[in-house]
Amino acid sequence: MTTVVLDTNIIIGAIYWPRSTARRCLAGFARRLYGVAVTHAVFHEYEEIAFELQPRFLACNSAGALAWLRLKAWWVEPAPLGKARSRDPKDDPFLACALGSRARFLVTRDNDLLVLGKPFGIETITPDRFLVWLRESRLAP
């Protein structure tokens, strides 16, 4: 099964915007079309940002979505990166998670990650392109 790391902007988009591309990406995970890898640092960032935004979305239960993800995700140890790899040091834990899990994709809308292309052979990809890949991979024999 393909392993994927989802940036915080994808998780938050999936939780708070039900008609978003991010939600469609996460739906593929719920259908077991791929696995999601997380580390403690990555998941902690998901929780921090969801907690910050929760007061703006009172009708949404971010805690329930995060609890589900906590149970279903593959927990991995981050791989050491050596030096900083991204223009934004806050992005490096996502790269360390992707490397530690041997992920195929890092799905993000963050330009600081997207400009890296394929660090360590891991493709940084937008949610739109990831959905195209999911659709095409399901059609392949």
C-alpha positions, 0 to 999 in steps of 0.5 A: 500500500502507498504511504502518504504524509499529509501536511497540516493544511490538508488535514485542517482543510479536510476537517473544516471544509467538507466540500474541499479537495483536502476532504476528498483526499482524506476520503481516499484514506478512509476508503483504504486506498493509501496509508497516512504516516504521522509522527508525534511532531506532525500530529501535534501540529495538526492538533494545535492548528485545529484547536486554534481554529475550532472556535470559528467552526463550532458546528464541526467536531475536530476532536472526533476527526483527529481521534479517528486519524490518531487510530488509523494513521501509521505512527513512525519515527522521524528520520534525521534530516541533518541540515534544514531542508525547507525554507520554513523550518516548521516544514522539516518535521513533515519531511522527516516523517515522509523519509522515516515512513518511506512515503511516496507522496507528501501532499501539501499546498505549501509552496515552501514544500512544493518547490522542493520537488522530490526531496529524498525521492518523495514527491511533494504534490498538491491535493489536486494532483494527488486526486488525479494520481489516486483516480489513475492508480485505481484504473490501472490493472 
